[in-house]
Amino acid sequence: MLNSILTSESTGSLSVIGFLICILSPLVLGFVLTMVYRTYARPTKSFAVTLSTLPAIVSVIIMMVSGSLGAGVAVAGTFSLVRFRSAAGTAREIGAIFTAMAIGLACGMGYPVFALMFTAVLCGAYLLYDRIGFIWESKGSLRRTLCVTVPEDLEYGGMFDEIMQQYTSSAALTRIKTTNLGSLNRLTYDITLKEPGTEKALIDALRCRNGNLEISMSLSDADASEL
C-alpha cells in the first residue's frame, strides 16, 4: 500500500490509471490544504486557486521528467516562485506554497498514501496552532496597531504613557514618520488592549492630547510581515 504505484516490474511506462491517481489525489489534497489555509488567513481568489492546483502541477512535472527528483524540483520550484517576483510573499504564503509542492512531489513519485498522511498531519498542526494561538494571532486577539498624528513641535515622549497604562497591557512605539511636509509626525504603536471594546475610549482620550488630529487603529499586522 505504501509502495510507489508508478513502479512496474513489466514495463517502465506510466499507466493511465496510475496517471489519473497521481493527478486526482493532489487535486483533492490541494483543495483540503486550501480550505485549512482559509481558516487562519484571508487569501485572494487567485492565490486560493493556485494553492489548490499547485500540487497537481508539481505532480505532473515530476512524472514527465521520469521521476528525476532533481530536475523536477528545479522546474517546479522555478514555476512556483514566479508569483513572488512581482508581489512579495509573506511567510504564511510561502509556507503554504512549499506544503503544496511537497504534496505534489509525493504524488508525482507515486506515493499518494504518503501525501495523504502528510496533508493530514500538516493540516492538523496548522489548525492546532491556530486554535492555541501558538503561531498566528487568535481571532479574539487584543493586539492592535495604533497610529497617532501629532504636531511637529509637540514633545510626544511620555505624553501618552498615562493613557496607555490605563487602556493597554503593553504599548511600544515602533515607528515615527513625518507627514504634511514635515509639519506633522505620525507615531505608530504596537499595543495590546486590556479589555475588548475599549477602542473608542482609548481614541477619545488620545484626541484630547494630540489636538484632535488624525488617529487610526487596526488589527495588528505583525503576523503579516514579509520574509
Backbone as CSV, one residue per row, in Angstrom:
resi,resn,N_x,N_y,N_z,CA_x,CA_y,CA_z,C_x,C_y,C_z
1,MET,0.821,-1.210,0.000,0.000,0.000,0.000,0.854,1.259,0.000
2,LEU,2.027,1.145,0.647,2.904,2.308,0.734,3.975,2.318,-0.338
3,ASN,3.956,1.319,-1.238,4.896,1.319,-2.352,4.421,2.272,-3.431
4,SER,5.356,2.686,-4.278,5.011,3.603,-5.351,4.084,2.913,-6.347
5,ILE,2.969,3.570,-6.687,2.037,2.997,-7.649,2.564,3.122,-9.070
6,LEU,3.643,3.855,-9.256,4.217,4.030,-10.585,5.271,2.980,-10.878
7,THR,5.616,2.160,-9.892,6.614,1.117,-10.093,5.986,-0.064,-10.812
8,SER,6.536,-0.420,-11.927,6.021,-1.557,-12.699,7.168,-2.491,-13.021
9,GLU,6.967,-3.758,-12.706,8.028,-4.728,-12.955,8.114,-5.112,-14.419
10,SER,7.004,-5.024,-15.122,6.986,-5.475,-16.508,7.386,-4.392,-17.477
11,THR,6.923,-3.209,-17.274,7.216,-2.105,-18.189,7.587,-0.875,-17.383
12,GLY,8.318,0.004,-18.009,8.694,1.243,-17.359,7.787,2.392,-17.747
13,SER,6.722,2.088,-18.487,5.812,3.127,-18.936,4.796,3.449,-17.851
14,LEU,4.214,4.611,-17.961,3.233,5.079,-16.997,1.845,4.665,-17.461
15,SER,1.101,3.979,-16.593,-0.243,3.539,-16.949,-1.233,4.691,-16.821
16,VAL,-2.348,4.567,-17.523,-3.378,5.605,-17.478,-3.983,5.699,-16.084
17,ILE,-4.226,4.553,-15.454,-4.810,4.560,-14.114,-3.858,5.223,-13.114
18,GLY,-2.577,4.870,-13.199,-1.604,5.488,-12.308,-1.511,6.988,-12.518
19,PHE,-1.575,7.405,-13.790,-1.526,8.837,-14.096,-2.728,9.565,-13.499
20,LEU,-3.919,8.980,-13.646,-5.121,9.618,-13.115,-5.083,9.702,-11.599
21,ILE,-4.584,8.644,-10.955,-4.478,8.677,-9.492,-3.532,9.779,-9.049
22,CYS,-2.410,9.920,-9.758,-1.409,10.930,-9.402,-1.855,12.339,-9.760
23,ILE,-2.944,12.478,-10.516,-3.489,13.798,-10.835,-4.638,14.148,-9.905
24,LEU,-5.540,13.188,-9.705,-6.728,13.463,-8.903,-6.394,13.579,-7.415
25,SER,-5.482,12.736,-6.930,-5.161,12.793,-5.499,-4.544,14.134,-5.087
26,PRO,-3.590,14.708,-5.837,-3.080,16.024,-5.424,-4.109,17.139,-5.568
27,LEU,-5.052,16.990,-6.519,-6.113,17.992,-6.623,-6.986,17.992,-5.373
28,VAL,-7.345,16.791,-4.909,-8.163,16.694,-3.698,-7.397,17.196,-2.484
29,LEU,-6.142,16.778,-2.356,-5.343,17.205,-1.201,-5.045,18.703,-1.253
30,GLY,-4.849,19.239,-2.472,-4.649,20.677,-2.597,-5.881,21.462,-2.177
31,PHE,-7.056,20.932,-2.496,-8.302,21.579,-2.070,-8.425,21.559,-0.552
32,VAL,-8.087,20.426,0.065,-8.134,20.329,1.529,-7.162,21.321,2.164
33,LEU,-5.955,21.411,1.610,-4.962,22.354,2.133,-5.467,23.789,2.030
34,THR,-6.094,24.127,0.920,-6.608,25.485,0.734,-7.716,25.807,1.732
35,MET,-8.614,24.857,1.973,-9.696,25.083,2.933,-9.146,25.285,4.340
36,VAL,-8.107,24.523,4.693,-7.487,24.709,6.007,-6.773,26.052,6.068
37,TYR,-6.097,26.422,4.976,-5.382,27.701,4.933,-6.343,28.870,5.126
38,ARG,-7.563,28.733,4.602,-8.539,29.821,4.711,-9.044,30.009,6.131
39,THR,-8.828,29.038,7.013,-9.300,29.177,8.384,-8.448,30.146,9.195
40,TYR,-7.174,30.332,8.801,-6.315,31.239,9.563,-5.720,32.344,8.709
41,ALA,-6.161,32.487,7.470,-5.677,33.550,6.596,-6.795,33.952,5.656
42,ARG,-6.603,35.077,5.001,-7.591,35.568,4.032,-6.931,35.650,2.655
43,PRO,-6.803,34.523,1.973,-6.123,34.547,0.675,-6.998,35.173,-0.400
44,THR,-6.363,35.739,-1.400,-7.109,36.213,-2.552,-7.625,35.020,-3.347
45,LYS,-8.581,35.282,-4.223,-9.153,34.203,-5.015,-8.102,33.556,-5.904
46,SER,-7.236,34.360,-6.492,-6.208,33.815,-7.379,-5.216,32.955,-6.608
47,PHE,-4.835,33.394,-5.386,-3.892,32.596,-4.596,-4.538,31.294,-4.144
48,ALA,-5.829,31.324,-3.797,-6.514,30.105,-3.371,-6.578,29.096,-4.509
49,VAL,-6.876,29.570,-5.715,-6.923,28.663,-6.869,-5.535,28.094,-7.158
50,THR,-4.523,28.943,-7.077,-3.147,28.483,-7.316,-2.728,27.442,-6.296
51,LEU,-3.046,27.690,-5.032,-2.681,26.749,-3.982,-3.397,25.413,-4.154
52,SER,-4.620,25.439,-4.677,-5.384,24.208,-4.872,-4.826,23.368,-6.013
53,THR,-4.359,24.024,-7.063,-3.914,23.298,-8.253,-2.413,23.040,-8.289
54,LEU,-1.643,23.726,-7.459,-0.188,23.570,-7.490,0.270,22.138,-7.234
55,PRO,-0.302,21.384,-6.266,0.149,20.002,-6.087,0.002,19.158,-7.340
56,ALA,-1.104,19.323,-8.077,-1.298,18.551,-9.311,-0.274,18.955,-10.368
57,ILE,0.040,20.242,-10.458,1.022,20.709,-11.434,2.394,20.135,-11.127
58,VAL,2.799,20.186,-9.852,4.092,19.632,-9.466,4.125,18.128,-9.714
59,SER,3.018,17.451,-9.452,2.945,16.004,-9.672,3.169,15.657,-11.140
60,VAL,2.546,16.395,-12.045,2.725,16.149,-13.480,4.165,16.404,-13.898
61,ILE,4.770,17.460,-13.364,6.159,17.768,-13.713,7.078,16.626,-13.298
62,ILE,6.882,16.111,-12.097,7.714,15.006,-11.620,7.533,13.776,-12.504
63,MET,6.293,13.482,-12.884,6.042,12.313,-13.737,6.637,12.491,-15.125
64,MET,6.569,13.704,-15.651,7.058,13.941,-17.006,8.583,13.910,-17.097
65,VAL,9.270,14.129,-15.986,10.734,14.033,-16.008,11.180,12.636,-15.589
66,SER,10.235,11.691,-15.641,10.516,10.266,-15.393,11.085,10.015,-14.010
67,GLY,10.563,10.746,-13.025,10.973,10.505,-11.656,12.298,11.106,-11.269
68,SER,12.904,11.914,-12.138,14.158,12.573,-11.784,13.863,13.684,-10.787
69,LEU,14.124,13.422,-9.523,13.731,14.363,-8.475,14.445,15.699,-8.602
70,GLY,15.732,15.671,-8.963,16.486,16.916,-9.080,15.932,17.821,-10.162
71,ALA,15.689,17.249,-11.350,15.142,18.045,-12.451,13.738,18.521,-12.146
72,GLY,12.936,17.663,-11.519,11.556,18.045,-11.207,11.485,19.176,-10.199
73,VAL,12.300,19.092,-9.151,12.300,20.144,-8.139,12.770,21.465,-8.734
74,ALA,13.774,21.414,-9.607,14.290,22.639,-10.222,13.214,23.326,-11.058
75,VAL,12.501,22.546,-11.872,11.465,23.126,-12.727,10.282,23.604,-11.905
76,ALA,9.783,22.746,-10.996,8.614,23.102,-10.192,8.909,24.283,-9.268
77,GLY,10.112,24.321,-8.714,10.467,25.429,-7.842,10.504,26.748,-8.578
78,THR,10.992,26.733,-9.804,11.010,27.952,-10.610,9.601,28.433,-10.900
79,PHE,8.714,27.511,-11.268,7.338,27.885,-11.583,6.614,28.440,-10.356
80,SER,6.811,27.805,-9.203,6.051,28.185,-8.014,6.470,29.532,-7.456
81,LEU,7.698,29.962,-7.734,8.177,31.228,-7.181,8.034,32.399,-8.147
82,VAL,7.446,32.177,-9.324,7.272,33.267,-10.286,6.387,34.346,-9.693
83,ARG,5.377,33.966,-8.935,4.445,34.930,-8.365,5.149,35.941,-7.475
84,PHE,6.146,35.492,-6.751,6.774,36.360,-5.767,7.788,37.324,-6.386
85,ARG,7.954,37.292,-7.687,8.820,38.283,-8.332,8.100,39.616,-8.436
86,SER,6.770,39.605,-8.568,6.014,40.836,-8.708,5.296,41.224,-7.421
87,ALA,4.976,40.266,-6.573,4.305,40.544,-5.307,5.029,39.795,-4.201
88,ALA,5.517,40.553,-3.226,6.257,39.928,-2.136,5.346,38.995,-1.352
89,GLY,5.829,37.809,-1.058,5.026,36.843,-0.334,5.341,36.867,1.156
90,THR,4.308,36.666,1.975,4.510,36.589,3.408,5.015,35.197,3.774
91,ALA,5.497,35.077,4.999,5.969,33.777,5.470,4.857,32.746,5.425
92,ARG,3.645,33.167,5.709,2.497,32.272,5.696,2.232,31.746,4.291
93,GLU,2.291,32.624,3.304,2.037,32.212,1.919,3.131,31.282,1.403
94,ILE,4.375,31.617,1.702,5.480,30.775,1.232,5.424,29.400,1.887
95,GLY,5.051,29.362,3.166,4.895,28.073,3.827,3.826,27.226,3.169
96,ALA,2.702,27.851,2.787,1.643,27.116,2.101,2.103,26.642,0.729
97,ILE,2.886,27.466,0.037,3.396,27.088,-1.279,4.282,25.843,-1.177
98,PHE,5.190,25.828,-0.221,6.087,24.683,-0.086,5.349,23.439,0.402
99,THR,4.311,23.631,1.205,3.490,22.482,1.598,2.800,21.880,0.385
100,ALA,2.252,22.732,-0.484,1.609,22.236,-1.700,2.613,21.531,-2.604
101,MET,3.833,22.063,-2.688,4.857,21.417,-3.502,5.227,20.045,-2.959
102,ALA,5.304,19.930,-1.631,5.635,18.634,-1.029,4.551,17.606,-1.335
103,ILE,3.290,18.029,-1.293,2.194,17.124,-1.640,2.320,16.676,-3.093
104,GLY,2.608,17.621,-3.980,2.767,17.280,-5.385,3.943,16.357,-5.637
105,LEU,5.053,16.579,-4.927,6.222,15.713,-5.086,5.901,14.273,-4.674
106,ALA,5.203,14.123,-3.552,4.853,12.774,-3.096,3.944,12.066,-4.094
107,CYS,2.948,12.784,-4.601,2.046,12.169,-5.572,2.752,11.902,-6.893
108,GLY,3.616,12.805,-7.313,4.332,12.617,-8.568,5.288,11.442,-8.538
109,MET,5.817,11.111,-7.372,6.693,9.956,-7.227,5.910,8.661,-7.036
110,GLY,4.571,8.786,-6.973,3.727,7.607,-6.874,3.372,7.203,-5.465
111,TYR,3.392,8.141,-4.524,3.076,7.823,-3.134,1.887,8.658,-2.655
112,PRO,0.694,8.440,-3.188,-0.464,9.224,-2.750,-0.847,8.976,-1.303
113,VAL,-0.580,7.768,-0.788,-0.897,7.485,0.613,-0.013,8.316,1.538
114,PHE,1.277,8.401,1.203,2.169,9.258,1.981,1.734,10.718,1.888
115,ALA,1.299,11.131,0.703,0.827,12.506,0.537,-0.402,12.762,1.406
116,LEU,-1.309,11.780,1.468,-2.494,11.918,2.312,-2.103,12.027,3.780
117,MET,-1.172,11.189,4.218,-0.723,11.242,5.608,-0.047,12.579,5.916
118,PHE,0.783,13.047,4.986,1.472,14.321,5.178,0.468,15.470,5.264
119,THR,-0.539,15.467,4.380,-1.557,16.524,4.396,-2.335,16.516,5.697
120,ALA,-2.698,15.321,6.168,-3.452,15.227,7.417,-2.652,15.756,8.596
121,VAL,-1.364,15.400,8.652,-0.529,15.844,9.770,-0.319,17.352,9.731
122,LEU,0.015,17.887,8.544,0.278,19.323,8.440,-0.971,20.150,8.691
123,CYS,-2.093,19.745,8.106,-3.336,20.493,8.314,-3.762,20.428,9.774
124,GLY,-3.580,19.260,10.396,-3.887,19.164,11.818,-3.013,20.072,12.657
125,ALA,-1.726,20.171,12.293,-0.821,21.066,13.024,-1.211,22.525,12.835
126,TYR,-1.569,22.908,11.591,-1.989,24.286,11.335,-3.220,24.643,12.176
127,LEU,-4.203,23.741,12.194,-5.430,24.011,12.944,-5.142,24.082,14.444
128,LEU,-4.260,23.215,14.926,-3.916,23.235,16.345,-3.204,24.520,16.714
129,TYR,-2.236,24.927,15.895,-1.509,26.163,16.183,-2.437,27.370,16.149
130,ASP,-3.387,27.353,15.218,-4.332,28.461,15.133,-5.252,28.492,16.349
131,ARG,-5.654,27.315,16.828,-6.559,27.252,17.978,-5.889,27.774,19.251
132,ILE,-4.650,27.396,19.474,-3.965,27.800,20.715,-3.216,29.114,20.556
133,GLY,-3.237,29.700,19.324,-2.549,30.968,19.120,-1.053,30.864,19.205
134,PHE,-0.500,29.671,18.887,0.941,29.439,19.025,1.743,30.195,17.978
135,ILE,1.268,30.207,16.731,1.986,30.861,15.647,1.254,32.112,15.197
136,TRP,-0.052,31.969,14.925,-0.826,33.099,14.429,-1.699,33.651,15.533
137,GLU,-2.007,34.928,15.443,-2.863,35.548,16.429,-4.251,34.928,16.375
138,SER,-4.831,34.657,17.537,-6.175,34.105,17.571,-7.182,35.162,17.144
139,LYS,-8.379,34.682,16.766,-9.398,35.597,16.253,-9.821,36.614,17.305
140,GLY,-9.697,36.275,18.604,-10.080,37.196,19.663,-8.913,37.983,20.223
141,SER,-7.855,38.094,19.475,-6.667,38.778,19.964,-6.959,40.247,20.232
142,LEU,-6.324,40.788,21.263,-6.491,42.185,21.632,-5.345,43.046,21.118
143,ARG,-4.483,42.493,20.298,-3.378,43.270,19.748,-3.882,44.196,18.652
144,ARG,-3.378,45.416,18.661,-3.780,46.415,17.679,-2.553,47.218,17.232
145,THR,-2.675,47.810,16.051,-1.693,48.768,15.562,-2.337,50.148,15.615
146,LEU,-1.751,51.039,16.384,-2.314,52.365,16.630,-1.428,53.425,15.997
147,CYS,-2.028,54.308,15.209,-1.315,55.425,14.571,-1.881,56.734,15.105
148,VAL,-1.013,57.566,15.661,-1.420,58.845,16.245,-0.640,59.958,15.555
149,THR,-1.345,60.964,15.058,-0.725,62.111,14.412,-0.615,63.255,15.411
150,VAL,0.581,63.826,15.516,0.822,64.914,16.466,1.533,66.057,15.733
151,PRO,1.421,67.286,16.251,2.166,68.408,15.645,3.662,68.177,15.724
152,GLU,4.384,68.754,14.784,5.827,68.528,14.699,6.567,69.079,15.914
153,ASP,6.057,70.168,16.513,6.737,70.795,17.646,6.293,70.222,18.988
154,LEU,5.476,69.190,18.992,4.985,68.615,20.239,5.982,67.593,20.770
155,GLU,6.324,67.709,22.046,7.198,66.739,22.687,6.353,65.525,23.086
156,TYR,6.337,64.519,22.207,5.433,63.385,22.412,6.024,62.323,23.326
157,GLY,7.302,62.421,23.677,7.905,61.420,24.547,7.255,61.407,25.920
158,GLY,6.593,60.328,26.271,5.941,60.195,27.562,4.584,60.847,27.667
159,MET,4.126,61.560,26.613,2.858,62.275,26.688,1.668,61.316,26.801
160,PHE,1.769,60.161,26.139,0.633,59.236,26.114,0.815,58.063,27.078
161,ASP,1.854,58.105,27.924,2.120,56.969,28.806,0.967,56.708,29.774
162,GLU,0.406,57.759,30.329,-0.682,57.594,31.298,-1.893,56.939,30.647
163,ILE,-2.205,57.367,29.425,-3.357,56.797,28.719,-3.089,55.342,28.350
164,MET,-1.870,55.053,27.908,-1.529,53.686,27.528,-1.603,52.758,28.734
165,GLN,-1.166,53.224,29.892,-1.227,52.399,31.091,-2.664,52.120,31.506
166,GLN,-3.552,53.043,31.212,-4.948,52.883,31.605,-5.698,51.894,30.719
167,TYR,-5.414,51.923,29.405,-6.217,51.132,28.466,-5.487,49.938,27.866
168,THR,-4.168,49.875,28.025,-3.429,48.782,27.401,-2.583,48.046,28.424
169,SER,-2.324,46.786,28.133,-1.421,45.999,28.972,0.019,46.098,28.491
170,SER,0.203,46.494,27.240,1.545,46.739,26.703,1.429,47.686,25.527
171,ALA,2.410,48.541,25.376,2.428,49.514,24.281,3.872,49.832,23.939
172,ALA,4.198,49.762,22.665,5.567,50.034,22.219,5.522,50.917,20.989
173,LEU,6.301,51.989,21.006,6.411,52.877,19.858,7.335,52.218,18.839
174,THR,6.787,51.860,17.677,7.552,51.099,16.691,7.973,51.916,15.480
175,ARG,7.333,53.073,15.241,7.686,53.846,14.054,7.325,55.313,14.249
176,ILE,8.175,56.181,13.738,7.914,57.620,13.728,8.117,58.115,12.298
177,LYS,7.124,58.786,11.749,7.185,59.233,10.361,6.646,60.657,10.264
178,THR,7.370,61.506,9.514,6.898,62.871,9.296,5.916,62.903,8.132
179,THR,4.902,63.742,8.230,3.897,63.893,7.173,3.586,65.368,6.973
180,ASN,2.820,65.632,5.931,2.374,67.002,5.629,3.549,67.977,5.553
181,LEU,4.555,67.569,4.751,5.743,68.396,4.525,6.512,68.669,5.819
182,GLY,6.484,67.727,6.735,7.251,67.856,7.960,6.556,68.602,9.070
183,SER,5.319,69.072,8.859,4.613,69.822,9.900,3.928,68.911,10.913
184,LEU,3.832,67.612,10.599,3.191,66.658,11.495,4.068,65.419,11.639
185,ASN,3.922,64.741,12.754,4.573,63.455,12.985,3.505,62.386,13.170
186,ARG,3.738,61.229,12.595,2.817,60.115,12.758,3.508,59.031,13.572
187,LEU,2.960,58.744,14.738,3.521,57.762,15.651,2.757,56.450,15.515
188,THR,3.471,55.349,15.379,2.857,54.026,15.263,3.209,53.206,16.485
189,TYR,2.178,52.708,17.154,2.350,51.902,18.360,1.834,50.486,18.115
190,ASP,2.510,49.529,18.707,2.027,48.158,18.761,1.502,47.942,20.170
191,ILE,0.173,47.839,20.307,-0.435,47.810,21.624,-1.239,46.524,21.826
192,THR,-1.498,46.215,23.079,-2.390,45.124,23.462,-3.401,45.681,24.450
193,LEU,-4.662,45.685,24.078,-5.710,46.239,24.921,-5.905,45.378,26.163
194,LYS,-6.288,46.045,27.271,-6.593,45.309,28.490,-7.923,44.576,28.366
195,GLU,-8.905,45.223,27.754,-10.236,44.651,27.629,-10.769,44.908,26.226
196,PRO,-11.570,43.991,25.690,-12.176,44.227,24.371,-13.226,45.320,24.439
197,GLY,-13.391,46.039,23.343,-14.410,47.078,23.271,-14.002,48.414,23.848
198,THR,-12.713,48.593,24.134,-12.255,49.862,24.709,-11.560,50.742,23.665
199,GLU,-11.707,50.399,22.401,-11.024,51.166,21.352,-11.487,52.628,21.326
200,LYS,-12.806,52.836,21.396,-13.320,54.205,21.312,-12.859,55.043,22.492
201,ALA,-12.890,54.477,23.679,-12.449,55.226,24.854,-10.977,55.600,24.746
202,LEU,-10.174,54.698,24.235,-8.750,54.993,24.060,-8.551,56.099,23.038
203,ILE,-9.252,56.034,21.922,-9.103,57.061,20.884,-9.575,58.415,21.402
204,ASP,-10.689,58.452,22.137,-11.185,59.722,22.682,-10.178,60.346,23.643
205,ALA,-9.529,59.503,24.445,-8.528,60.028,25.375,-7.314,60.569,24.634
206,LEU,-6.920,59.899,23.568,-5.773,60.366,22.794,-6.088,61.662,22.051
207,ARG,-7.322,61.833,21.614,-7.700,63.060,20.881,-7.527,64.300,21.739
208,CYS,-7.712,64.156,23.041,-7.547,65.307,23.928,-6.084,65.704,24.088
209,ARG,-5.182,64.813,23.738,-3.751,65.086,23.890,-3.090,65.510,22.577
210,ASN,-3.610,65.060,21.428,-2.930,65.353,20.162,-3.603,66.460,19.363
211,GLY,-4.489,67.212,20.013,-5.116,68.327,19.323,-6.175,67.896,18.319
212,ASN,-6.802,66.765,18.558,-7.865,66.252,17.695,-7.395,65.998,16.264
213,LEU,-6.112,65.644,16.112,-5.609,65.275,14.795,-5.931,63.809,14.511
214,GLU,-5.543,63.352,13.345,-5.941,62.021,12.890,-5.380,60.911,13.785
215,ILE,-6.256,59.959,14.101,-5.885,58.757,14.853,-6.522,57.555,14.158
216,SER,-5.756,56.503,13.974,-6.297,55.289,13.357,-5.841,54.072,14.149
217,MET,-6.702,53.039,14.125,-6.393,51.798,14.825,-6.819,50.636,13.942
218,SER,-5.984,49.623,13.878,-6.279,48.455,13.055,-5.787,47.210,13.757
219,LEU,-6.204,46.047,13.250,-5.700,44.801,13.780,-4.204,44.742,13.592
220,SER,-3.536,44.115,14.529,-2.083,44.055,14.476,-1.632,43.389,13.192
221,ASP,-0.679,44.028,12.491,-0.156,43.479,11.237,1.176,42.791,11.459
222,ALA,1.471,42.414,12.714,2.753,41.762,12.988,2.856,40.405,12.308
223,ASP,1.671,39.731,12.150,1.697,38.419,11.533,1.741,38.489,10.033
224,ALA,1.656,39.692,9.456,1.681,39.837,8.005,3.033,40.307,7.494
225,SER,4.032,40.292,8.363,5.347,40.754,7.948,5.925,39.855,6.894
226,GLU,6.662,40.447,5.966,7.224,39.690,4.859,8.581,39.129,5.244
227,LEU,8.984,38.061,4.547,10.295,37.480,4.792,11.383,38.426,4.315
